[in-house]
């Protein structure tokens, strides 16, 4: 069950694997470059060197680099190109990265990181200096035979490490094995039936687990991956509205059939990019955060011929549930996260450590083939999350997700939010997502986020930031009155602020930490 073994470059060598702007890469070309990368890595890395860092956008070059890393028997560590050098330097030291692939266009500060590594390979350009290896130099190598790592690659070897900070702000390396990744990829292939005729849009950055589907499910099926030229848009300094419109135009021109991204991204493409049925999407999947039913209804009405799936799973567990949304939501009832995928068990566990009955909320504990083996270099934190099961007659491990949910009588699971995002207001326990969903039901609201704010006299209060739909004219007082008709008084925000847009993380989710920092600085 090796991740790269899912790829077969020989069956359809002349088919187009990747479309990037006006350039295309065939399966034959991609496979040849990946083998050259693997050969170069085997020549410069010792058997004790385990990981290779990749700081790059999703391009044909970075995809070839990932495949080459896996073929060489190493694990790749994608680094967020939106992170400051100090944070990436901490990750490089934490993972002991001796080899780095760096894209100077995607990450202009690459020289600051290059000094930390033994070998630096500069993607997509000429030699960056005496201590680097240029991409053209790798391409100029004679095509090598299939790579032969020093040791056999096993299913339980690491395939990649995804660094996430979650709610703590401290980088944590989530270790995923080949078995973890293949369990996910094989289930996605079965559930969504990706075929050679599909044209899959690559939206997720490499440091987001959604990119594993984009790259490996697309290439395993002999389909075509549509890579948007984000570098060109960044160089042109386009506004967010223009970038969203350009992305939708790319989807339309290339007749994209599959798109997997976050609800925040779908809303932005719909409201500011003009996403509609002229893009022939046969299926879309969303993950990463809840989709307010009112906004999902707008999306599904705009794409009436597109099937929609809600997929759930933290980075540490990858995908563990799926729910097909058959019809546009008729009201504000939260969308279920569905039922377990293959090779997965989910238990709902109460604060007292017992299993919850149907309908009773508790923490979601998971075991199965997609669950990670822990956090790199953090055994104590791993033991806090990966716990011995007291619910099985045989030894078993369960991952505590930190998410609250409940199981209905028919087995369907509902997501209630992060346990650490629930706040106490006037003695009541409130899930911030419930307030956001109520705001999203207003016809003039495009996006919203609700944040807790500590008031010196009144304790915790709520602050809402709202982005209005184009041409909507709605005052905060009107929004507050709208909420007052739908929510109890203790759930009403103390302030509602209008914003032109909400900041997002590199993975496309609303950046709550950045917004909280802004609110604190104002206070």
N, C-alpha and C positions, 0 to 999 in steps of 0.2 A: 504493500500500500504506500508506495513512494509518491510524493506529490508530483514531481516532474515526469514520472512514468505514465501519468494520465495523458501526456502529450505525444502525438504521433505525427512527426513532420514528414514522414515518407509516404503516407497514404494519399495526401493531396498536396504535393510539393509546390505546384504552381498556383494554388489558390491564394487569395489575398488574406493574410493573417491580420495585418494592421493597416488602417488608413489614418494618416496624420497630415492634416491640411491637404496639400496636393500630392503628397508622397505616399507610396504604398510599399509594403514589405510582404513578400511571399513567405509561405511556410518554409520553403527551401532556404531562403535567405536568412530567416530568423534562426533556424536550426544551425546553420553554418556559423553565424556570429556567436551563438550561445556556446558552441563547442570551442571556438577560439577563446572566449572568455574563460571557460573551464580550464583549458590548457594553460593559459597565462596564470591563473590562480594556483594551479597545481605546481607551477614552476616557482612561485614566489612565497607560498605559504607552507609552513611546517605542519606536520600532523597534529600538533597541539594547538594550532590556530583554528578556532572553531567558527568564528563569525565574521561576516563581511558587512560593513555599513553601506547604505545607499541613500545619498541625499540628492534626490532628483524628482522631477515631476514624472507623470506617467507618459513615457515615450517609447518608441521602438527600441531605443538604446537601453533604457532602464529595464525594460521587460527582458531583453536578451541577457542583461547582466544578472537578473534574478534567476533565470533558468540556468545560466552558466554556474552561478554559485551553488545551486542545488546539484547540478551534475558533478561538480567537484567534491561533493560530499560535505559541503559546509552549509551553515544556516545564514540567511540574510536578515539584516536588521534595518528596516526602512526608517529614515530619520525625517522628521517633519520639516519641510522647507520653510514653514512659517515661524519656526521657533528661533529665538535669539541664539547667537553662538554659545553663550555661557551654558544654556540648557543642553544644547547638543554636545558640548564638550563634556558635560557631566555624564551623559549617556555613553559617549565614546569611552570614557574612563571606566564606567561601570561595567560595560560589556567587554572591555579589553579589546576593542576593535583595532586590529593592526592594518587592515586593508579597508580603504574607503573608495567608493565610486562617488564622484562629486560632479554636479552639473553647474558650471559657472553662471549660466543664465538663470536657472531656477533658484540658485542660492549664491548671490554675489559675494557673501562673506566666506566663501569656501576656503580661502587661503588660511583663515584663522583656525579652521578645523584640520587642514592638511598637515599642520605642524605636529599634530598629535598622533599621526599614523606612520607606519613604516612604508606602506605602499599606497599611493594615491593614483587612481585612474580617472582622468578627466574625460567626462562623457561629452560627446557631441562636438568636440572642437580640437584644436591643435594642442601641442604640448604646452602645458602651463608653466614649465620651469624644469630645472635639473632634477628635482625630486619627484617628478610625476611621470606617469605613463599616459600618452595620448590615446584617444579612441582610434584615430587613424592608424596608429602603430599596431594596435590589436587587429584591425581589419586587414592590414597588410600581411599578416602572418599566413603561411600556407595552411590550408584547411587540415586540421589534425584528425587523427582517428578518434573514435569515441573515447571519452575520458575514462581513466582508471584510477579512482581514488585509492589512497594507501590502505584504507580499511573499507570493508563492505558497508553500504548504507542500509540501515534497518528502519523499519516502520516507526520504532520508538525513538529514533534520533530526532533532534530538533530540526525543524524546517525553517522557522523564522521566529523572531522575537518582536512583539509589538509593544512599544513603550506608551503607557497611558498614565495620566496623573489623576484621573477621576476627580473626586472632590477634595483630594488632599493637596494637590499642587506639586507633590513629589513624584518624579518619574518612577514608574514601576514597569519592569520588563516582563510581559506576559509570555511565557514559553509555550509554543505550540509545536507539536511533533508532526511528522509526516502522517501518522495515523489520524491525528486530530484533523488535519487539513483534508485528507482524502475522505474521511467520513463525511465532512461538510460538502466537499465538491461532488462526491458520488450521490448524496441525497439531493442536492440542488439539480444535478443532471436528470435524475429520475422525476423530480417534482415539476420542473419547469420545461423539460423537453427541449433543451437548446439543440438546434440542428445546424447543419452547414449553411443553410440559407439565412440564418439569423444574422443580424447586424447589431451587436451589443455596444451600447455607449459606455465608455469608461469614464465614470464621474468621480469615483472615490480616489483619494490620494493613496499612495502605497502604504502609508502608515495606518490606514484604516482597514479593518478586516474585510469590508465589502469588496476591496480590490482583489482579494483572492478569487472571488467569483468572477469578477470582470476578466481577469487574466486567464485563469486556469479552466473555468467552465467554457469560456469562449474558444480557447485554443484546443481544448480536448475534443470539442465537437466539430472542429474544422470550420468554425464560423469566422466572422470578421469583427475585429475590435475597432471601434471608432474612437480615436484619440483626438481630443480637442486641442488646438494649438493655444494653450493657456499662456505660453511664453510670449506669443505675438501680441495678445491682448494686454498683457502686463506692460510690455514695452510701449504700446500705444497709449497707455494711461487711460483706458476706457472707464467710464462710470459703471457702477454695478448694474444699472438698467441696461446699458448697452452690452455689457458682457453677457447678461442673461439672454438678451435678444439674439446675440451672436451664437450662443450655444444652441438655442432653439432652432435657429436657421441652419446650423450644422446638422442637427437631428433630422430636420425636414429634408435637406438636400441629400443626405446619405440614407434616407429611408430607414431610420433606426427602428428596430423591432423590440428591443429589450432595454430597460433602464432600471437600475437598482441604486437607490440613494435615500437620503433622509427626508422626512416630511418638510423640514425647513427649506430644503432645496427645491422640492416639488412646488411648494407655495411660491417661492421666488420665481421659478420658471413660468408658473401659471400667471401670477399677478404682474410681473415685470418683464417677462420674456415672451409672453403671448403664446404659451404652449396650448395647442388645441388639436383637434382630430386630424388636421392636415399632416401631423407626424404619425406615421402608421405603426404606433406601438401596439404590439399584440399582448404584452404583459409588462406590468411595472411592479416592483417590489419595494417596500419601504421598511426601514429599520432605524435604530439608533435613538429614537424618541417617540412618544405617543403622537398620533395624528389627531388633532381636534376634529370631531365628526363634521362640524359645519364646513371646515376647510377641505376635508376629504370629499364631502358632497360636491363642492364646487369643482374639484379636480375630476371626479368621476363623471360629472355632467359634461365637462369639457372634453373628456375622452370616452365617449359612450361605447366604443367597440373594444376597449382595452380591459383586460382582466387585471385585478388588483389583489396583491397578497401582502398581508401584514406579517413581518418576520421579527421574532424576538430572540434576543440573547446578548448578554454582556460580552465584552471582548474576551473575558476569561473562559467563557463557555462556548463562544461562537454561536451558531444558530441552534436553538433548542425547541422552538415552537413555530408553527405557521398557521395562519388563518386566512382563507380566501374571503374577500369582501364581495359578496354576490351582488349587492345592490347599493346605490348611494344611500348613506345613512339618512333615515327619515327624521331622526331627532338627535338629541345630544347624548344618547347612551354611549358610553365608551366602547370602542371597538375591541373585541376579544383578541388575545394573542394566540388563541387556538389550542392545539394539542401538540403533544411531543412529536418530534421528528424521529426518524429511525435511530435505534440504538441509544435511546435517551429515556431517563426516568426523572420526573420532577415531583418533589414532595413539598407540601405547604406545611411549614413548621411554626408553631406558636412561640410566644416569648418564654413560655414555661418548658419548651423543649419537646412538647408532644405534637403528634400529627393533628392538623386541623380538620374538622368535619367539613362537609360540603357547604359552601357559602361563608365559611369563617375565614377572615384574613390572617395571613401570616407571611413569614419570609419564604421565598422560593429557594429550595435546595436542589441541586442538579447533579446527576452523574450520567456518564455516557462517553461515547467515542470522541465527541468534540471538545470535552472539558480539558483545559490546559493542565500541565503538570506542576504549575506554580509560578511564582515570581522569581526572576533571576537574581541570585545573590541575596534573597530575603527569606530565609527559611522560617523565621518566626512569623512573618506576615502570611506566608503560605500556610503554616499550621493553623492560623486563625481562620482561614477561609476554606481550606481543604481538610475536612474533619472526618474522623471515623464515624461510620453510621451505627446508630443503635437501633435501627429499624429493620436490619437484615439479619438473617441467621448465619450469614457468612461474612468474611471481611469485605468491606466496601467503603469507598470514599465518596463524600458528597461535597460539592462546592456551594458555599453560602454566598448567594448573589448580592445580598444587601438590597434586593428588590422585594417589595410587598405585593402580594396578589392573593387571589382566592380561586378555588375550583368550584364550578357549578355542578349541579347534580348529574348533568350529562357528560361530565369530564372536561368541558371546555374551561380554559384558564383565562382569568381577567388580571390585568396589570393595574396596580394601584399607585405605582411610583416608587422612587427611591426612598428607603426608610430615612436616610439622612436629609431628605428634602421636605419631610413633613414637619410642620411647625405647630406650636401650641399658641392659640389665640383665645384669650379670655377663658382659658381652661379647656377649649375644644381643640382636638387634633385635626388639622386641616392639610389636605394634599393640594399643593400649589397648582397642579395640573387641572384640578376641578375648576378653579377660578379662571385659568387660561381658556379652558374649553367653553365656559360661559361667555367670556369676552369674544371668542371666535365665532359665536353664534350671531353676533351683530352683523348685519349685512355690509356695514362700512369698514369692517376690520379685516385687514390682510394677515397680520401677524400680531402676536402679543406674548409677553413674558411677565410673570409675576414673581417678585422677589421679596424675601423677608428683610425688614430693616428695623434695627433696634432703636427705639425712641427712649430718651433718658427718663421721661415721665410716665409714658404709657406702656413700656415694654415692647414686645415684638409687634410690628405692624406690617402691612403689605403695601408694596409700591408696584404699580403696573406701568409698563411701557408698551405703547400700542403703535403699530404702523398701519395707517389707513390705506384702503384700496384707492387706486387712481381715481381722481375726480370726486372722492367722497369728502363731504364736509360735515364732520361730526365733532362736537365739543366734548371735552372730558366730562363735563357735568351730565351730558346726555348718556355717555357710556356708564357713568356711575348709576344713573337712574335705571338704565337697562339691566344692570347687574342686581340692583336692589329688588327688582321684580322677580328675580330668579334664584337668589342666594340668601341665606340667612344673614343678618346684619353683621355677625362676627366675622364673616368671610369677606366683607367688602374692603377693597383697598383704601388706605388713607389718602393716597394720591394716585391719579392716572395722568401719565405724561405722554404726549404725542412725540413720536420719533420718525425720522425719514427712513431709517432702516435699522435692523438689529445686527450687531456684530455676530459673526459665526466663527467657529473653530475651523481648523483646516479640514476636518471631517464633515463639515456642513451642518453641524448642530448649532443652536443658539449658544453663544459664549456667555453663560451665566456668571462665570467667575470674573470676567472682564466687567460685566455690568455691575456686579456686587462691589467690585473695587471702585468703580466710578461713584456709586452711591455713598460708599464709605468716605471717599475723599471729599464729597460735597458736605457730608455731615461734619 
